[in-house]
Amino acid sequence: MNLSGVFYALIAFAIFATHDAVIKFLGASFSPFQMIFFTTLFSFPLVTFMMIRDKTSGHLRPVHPWWTLARTTAATINAMGAFYAFSVLPLAQVYAILFASPLIITILSIPVLGERVGFHRWAAVVVGLIGVIVVLRPGGTELSLGHLAALSCAFFGAFASIVVRKVGREERTVVFLLYPMVANFVIMGTLMTFDYKPLPLSDLGGIAMISLFGFTAGLLLIAAYKASEAAIVAPMQYSQIIWATIFGYLFFDEKLDAQTILGAGIIIVSGMYIVFRESRSGTSTNTPVLRTRSRGGSAASFRISPFLRRTKQR
């Protein structure tokens, strides 16, 4: 077993967790729209560097315009939900909710991909959703717009991933990268005018760090999936809950309560079981969770699956 992929993945998700902590810090002062706009602005040169290496012939017109529009819309809502949720909720609580993405991907794979989900994976989905309810504890605490934002981030991130799985082999990498970035730039640039605040140089540097962290972590994830099997790398995302606990305690005076620990544990176990079932030969046709190799929720990171697929084709 090649464990170098595990090492790369752990470093990548540690960087992503730091990226999210910076979002939370800046989110206390600036709107998500303004942060996403400038994060996208700083990310353009970095992602352009990736795009110019794509030598495949073609144009920027999508082969599947409606699926591309659906994914672009989902990716935009996903980024807004993530930036807002990280700004107003405890880090660990946001991660616990976002960890439900594999459950949602499993459900969406049925109508979109025609995936057949057996009893074991359905049971894992049900158990995982119970974990989400434990984290949200309806009736025991007041559900806020932040919780809705985190749930929308998990859902629309999962949907965007499913769309890539649906039409990714027929669309150019540049289409998947460029359209969501342009949408974020235009839409967030418009919305931030209603609540714009001048950015001190130090805060502008913080937003530049978000872009750099997202880009660097994406490169490390590419290295991780090249080095090791997806079934080994994918569960490493759950290490973010450890960093969330550390950062939350050190910088934001957050304490991990028993219900969040219990709910997150249930969600993680169910997600890992789904990965285990998909990795077994014959239990899944499309392996939608294992093929979802990008970390959603950021306007700064890029989708790594097309780059991995292009490498294999070579």
C-alpha positions as CSV (number, residue, x, y, z in Angstrom):
1,M,0.0,0.0,0.0
2,N,1.4,3.4,-1.0
3,L,0.9,5.7,2.0
4,S,2.4,8.8,0.4
5,G,-1.1,9.7,-0.9
6,V,-2.3,9.7,2.7
7,F,0.4,12.1,3.7
8,Y,-0.3,14.4,0.8
9,A,-4.1,14.3,1.6
10,L,-3.6,15.0,5.3
11,I,-1.4,18.0,4.4
12,A,-4.0,19.2,1.8
13,F,-6.9,19.0,4.3
14,A,-4.9,20.7,7.0
15,I,-4.3,23.6,4.5
16,F,-8.0,23.6,3.7
17,A,-8.9,23.8,7.4
18,T,-6.5,26.8,7.7
19,H,-8.2,28.3,4.6
20,D,-11.6,27.9,6.4
21,A,-10.2,29.5,9.6
22,V,-9.1,32.5,7.7
23,I,-12.6,32.7,6.1
24,K,-14.1,32.7,9.6
25,F,-11.8,35.4,10.9
26,L,-12.4,37.7,8.0
27,G,-16.1,36.8,7.9
28,A,-16.6,38.7,11.2
29,S,-15.9,41.9,9.3
30,F,-16.8,41.4,5.7
31,S,-19.8,40.0,3.8
32,P,-19.4,36.6,2.1
33,F,-20.1,38.3,-1.3
34,Q,-17.1,40.6,-0.9
35,M,-14.8,37.8,0.3
36,I,-15.8,35.5,-2.6
37,F,-15.4,38.3,-5.1
38,F,-11.8,39.1,-4.1
39,T,-10.9,35.4,-3.5
40,T,-12.0,34.7,-7.1
41,L,-10.1,37.7,-8.3
42,F,-6.9,36.5,-6.7
43,S,-7.6,32.9,-7.9
44,F,-7.8,33.9,-11.6
45,P,-4.1,34.0,-12.2
46,L,-3.5,30.8,-10.3
47,V,-6.2,28.8,-12.1
48,T,-5.3,30.3,-15.5
49,F,-1.9,28.8,-15.0
50,M,-3.6,25.4,-14.8
51,M,-5.8,26.1,-17.8
52,I,-3.1,27.1,-20.2
53,R,-1.6,23.7,-19.7
54,D,-4.7,22.1,-21.3
55,K,-3.6,21.6,-24.9
56,T,-6.7,19.8,-26.0
57,S,-8.3,21.5,-29.0
58,G,-11.8,23.0,-28.6
59,H,-13.7,26.1,-27.7
60,L,-15.4,27.5,-24.6
61,R,-18.9,26.6,-25.6
62,P,-20.1,23.8,-23.4
63,V,-21.1,20.5,-24.9
64,H,-23.9,20.3,-22.4
65,P,-25.0,23.9,-21.8
66,W,-27.9,23.1,-19.4
67,W,-25.8,20.8,-17.2
68,T,-23.0,23.4,-17.3
69,L,-25.5,26.0,-16.2
70,A,-26.9,23.8,-13.5
71,R,-23.4,23.0,-12.2
72,T,-22.3,26.7,-12.3
73,T,-25.4,27.7,-10.4
74,A,-24.8,24.9,-7.8
75,A,-21.1,25.9,-7.4
76,T,-22.0,29.5,-6.9
77,I,-24.6,28.7,-4.2
78,N,-22.1,26.2,-2.7
79,A,-19.4,28.9,-2.3
80,M,-21.9,31.4,-0.7
81,G,-23.2,28.8,1.7
82,A,-19.7,27.7,2.7
83,F,-18.3,31.3,3.3
84,Y,-21.4,32.3,5.3
85,A,-21.6,29.2,7.4
86,F,-17.9,29.3,8.3
87,S,-18.4,33.0,9.2
88,V,-21.2,32.5,11.7
89,L,-21.1,28.9,13.0
90,P,-18.5,27.0,15.0
91,L,-15.9,25.4,12.6
92,A,-16.5,21.8,13.9
93,Q,-20.3,22.2,13.4
94,V,-19.9,23.3,9.8
95,Y,-17.6,20.4,9.0
96,A,-20.0,17.9,10.6
97,I,-22.8,19.2,8.3
98,L,-20.6,19.3,5.2
99,F,-19.5,15.7,5.9
100,A,-23.0,14.7,4.8
101,S,-22.0,15.3,1.2
102,P,-21.3,11.6,0.5
103,L,-24.8,10.8,1.7
104,I,-26.3,13.3,-0.6
105,I,-24.1,12.2,-3.5
106,T,-25.3,8.7,-3.0
107,I,-29.0,9.8,-3.1
108,L,-28.5,12.1,-6.2
109,S,-26.6,9.3,-8.1
110,I,-29.9,7.4,-8.4
111,P,-31.8,9.9,-10.6
112,V,-28.8,11.6,-12.3
113,L,-26.5,8.7,-12.9
114,G,-28.9,5.8,-12.8
115,E,-26.9,4.3,-10.0
116,R,-28.4,1.3,-8.1
117,V,-28.1,1.7,-4.4
118,G,-28.4,-1.5,-2.4
119,F,-29.6,-2.0,1.1
120,H,-26.2,-1.5,2.8
121,R,-25.6,1.9,1.3
122,W,-29.2,3.0,1.9
123,A,-28.8,2.0,5.6
124,A,-25.6,4.0,5.7
125,V,-27.4,7.0,4.3
126,V,-30.2,6.8,6.8
127,V,-27.7,6.4,9.7
128,G,-25.8,9.4,8.4
129,L,-28.9,11.6,8.1
130,I,-29.7,10.7,11.7
131,G,-26.2,12.0,12.5
132,V,-27.1,15.3,10.8
133,I,-30.2,15.6,12.9
134,V,-28.1,15.0,16.0
135,V,-25.7,17.8,15.0
136,L,-28.6,20.2,14.2
137,R,-30.6,19.0,17.3
138,P,-33.9,20.6,16.2
139,G,-35.9,21.7,19.1
140,G,-32.9,21.7,21.4
141,T,-31.3,24.8,19.8
142,E,-32.4,27.5,17.5
143,L,-31.6,26.7,13.9
144,S,-30.1,29.7,12.1
145,L,-29.4,31.0,8.6
146,G,-25.9,29.6,9.1
147,H,-27.2,26.1,9.5
148,L,-29.3,26.5,6.3
149,A,-26.2,27.8,4.6
150,A,-24.1,24.8,5.6
151,L,-26.9,22.4,4.5
152,S,-27.2,24.2,1.1
153,C,-23.4,24.0,0.8
154,A,-23.5,20.3,1.3
155,F,-26.4,19.7,-1.1
156,F,-25.3,22.0,-3.9
157,G,-21.6,20.8,-3.6
158,A,-22.9,17.2,-3.9
159,F,-25.0,18.2,-6.9
160,A,-22.1,19.9,-8.6
161,S,-20.0,16.8,-8.1
162,I,-22.7,14.6,-9.6
163,V,-22.9,16.8,-12.7
164,V,-19.2,16.5,-13.2
165,R,-19.6,12.7,-13.0
166,K,-22.4,12.9,-15.5
167,V,-20.9,14.9,-18.3
168,G,-17.2,15.4,-17.2
169,R,-15.8,13.1,-19.9
170,E,-17.4,15.2,-22.6
171,E,-16.6,18.7,-21.4
172,R,-13.2,20.4,-21.5
173,T,-11.5,21.1,-18.2
174,V,-11.4,24.8,-18.9
175,V,-15.2,24.9,-19.2
176,F,-15.6,23.4,-15.7
177,L,-13.1,25.8,-14.3
178,L,-13.9,29.0,-16.0
179,Y,-17.7,29.2,-15.9
180,P,-18.1,29.0,-12.1
181,M,-15.3,31.5,-11.6
182,V,-16.9,34.0,-14.0
183,A,-20.2,33.6,-12.3
184,N,-18.7,34.1,-8.9
185,F,-16.9,37.2,-10.1
186,V,-19.9,38.8,-11.7
187,I,-22.6,37.8,-9.2
188,M,-20.6,38.5,-6.1
189,G,-19.2,41.7,-7.5
190,T,-22.8,42.9,-8.0
191,L,-24.0,41.7,-4.6
192,M,-21.1,43.1,-2.6
193,T,-22.0,46.7,-3.7
194,F,-24.9,46.6,-1.2
195,D,-22.6,46.0,1.8
196,Y,-19.1,46.9,0.6
197,K,-16.4,47.8,3.2
198,P,-12.9,49.1,2.3
199,L,-10.3,46.4,2.7
200,P,-7.2,47.3,4.8
201,L,-4.0,45.9,3.3
202,S,-3.7,43.2,6.0
203,D,-7.2,41.9,5.3
204,L,-6.6,42.0,1.5
205,G,-3.5,39.9,2.2
206,G,-5.7,37.5,4.2
207,I,-8.1,37.0,1.2
208,A,-5.0,36.4,-1.0
209,M,-4.0,33.7,1.5
210,I,-7.4,32.1,1.1
211,S,-6.8,31.9,-2.7
212,L,-3.3,30.6,-2.3
213,F,-4.3,28.0,0.3
214,G,-7.2,26.7,-1.9
215,F,-4.9,26.4,-4.9
216,T,-2.0,24.8,-3.0
217,A,-4.3,22.3,-1.3
218,G,-5.8,21.4,-4.7
219,L,-2.4,20.6,-6.1
220,L,-1.6,18.4,-3.1
221,L,-4.9,16.5,-3.6
222,I,-3.9,15.8,-7.2
223,A,-0.6,14.4,-5.9
224,A,-2.5,12.3,-3.3
225,Y,-4.8,10.7,-5.8
226,K,-2.0,10.0,-8.2
227,A,0.0,8.3,-5.4
228,S,-2.8,6.2,-3.7
229,E,-6.2,4.7,-4.4
230,A,-9.3,6.9,-3.9
231,A,-10.6,4.6,-1.2
232,I,-7.5,5.3,0.9
233,V,-7.4,9.1,0.2
234,A,-11.1,10.0,0.4
235,P,-11.5,9.3,4.2
236,M,-8.7,11.7,5.0
237,Q,-11.1,14.6,4.5
238,Y,-12.5,13.8,8.0
239,S,-9.2,14.9,9.5
240,Q,-10.5,18.4,9.1
241,I,-12.7,18.0,12.2
242,I,-9.5,17.7,14.2
243,W,-8.1,21.0,12.9
244,A,-11.5,22.6,13.3
245,T,-11.4,21.6,17.0
246,I,-7.9,23.0,17.4
247,F,-8.5,26.2,15.5
248,G,-11.9,26.8,17.1
249,Y,-10.5,26.4,20.6
250,L,-7.3,28.5,20.0
251,F,-8.6,31.4,18.0
252,F,-12.4,31.6,18.3
253,D,-13.2,30.4,21.8
254,E,-15.2,27.5,20.5
255,K,-15.8,24.3,22.5
256,L,-16.8,21.0,21.0
257,D,-20.1,19.9,22.6
258,A,-21.1,16.3,23.1
259,Q,-23.9,16.3,20.5
260,T,-21.6,17.7,17.7
261,I,-19.1,15.0,18.6
262,L,-21.7,12.3,18.5
263,G,-23.4,13.5,15.3
264,A,-20.1,14.0,13.5
265,G,-19.0,10.5,14.5
266,I,-22.2,9.0,13.1
267,I,-21.8,10.9,9.9
268,I,-18.2,10.0,9.5
269,V,-18.8,6.3,10.1
270,S,-21.6,6.2,7.6
271,G,-19.6,8.1,5.0
272,M,-16.6,5.8,5.4
273,Y,-18.9,2.8,5.0
274,I,-20.3,4.2,1.7
275,V,-16.7,4.6,0.5
276,F,-16.0,1.0,1.6
277,R,-19.1,-0.3,-0.2
278,E,-18.2,1.6,-3.4
279,S,-14.7,0.3,-3.4
280,R,-15.8,-3.3,-3.4
281,S,-16.1,-4.8,-6.9
282,G,-19.6,-5.1,-8.1
283,T,-21.4,-3.1,-5.5
284,S,-21.4,0.2,-7.4
285,T,-21.6,0.9,-11.1
286,N,-20.5,4.6,-11.0
287,T,-18.8,4.9,-7.6
288,P,-20.0,8.5,-7.4
289,V,-18.5,9.2,-4.0
290,L,-15.1,7.8,-4.8
291,R,-15.0,9.8,-8.1
292,T,-15.8,13.0,-6.2
293,R,-12.2,13.9,-5.6
294,S,-12.5,17.7,-5.2
295,R,-13.1,19.5,-2.0
296,G,-16.1,21.7,-2.4
297,G,-17.1,24.9,-0.7
298,S,-14.5,27.2,-1.9
299,A,-14.2,29.8,-4.7
300,A,-10.5,29.5,-4.5
301,S,-10.0,25.8,-5.0
302,F,-10.3,24.1,-8.4
303,R,-11.9,20.8,-9.4
304,I,-9.1,18.2,-9.6
305,S,-11.0,15.3,-11.3
306,P,-10.6,16.6,-14.9
307,F,-6.8,17.0,-14.4
308,L,-6.5,13.5,-13.0
309,R,-8.6,12.1,-15.8
310,R,-6.5,13.9,-18.4
311,T,-3.3,12.5,-16.9
312,K,-4.7,8.9,-17.1
313,Q,-5.6,9.5,-20.7
314,R,-2.1,10.4,-21.5
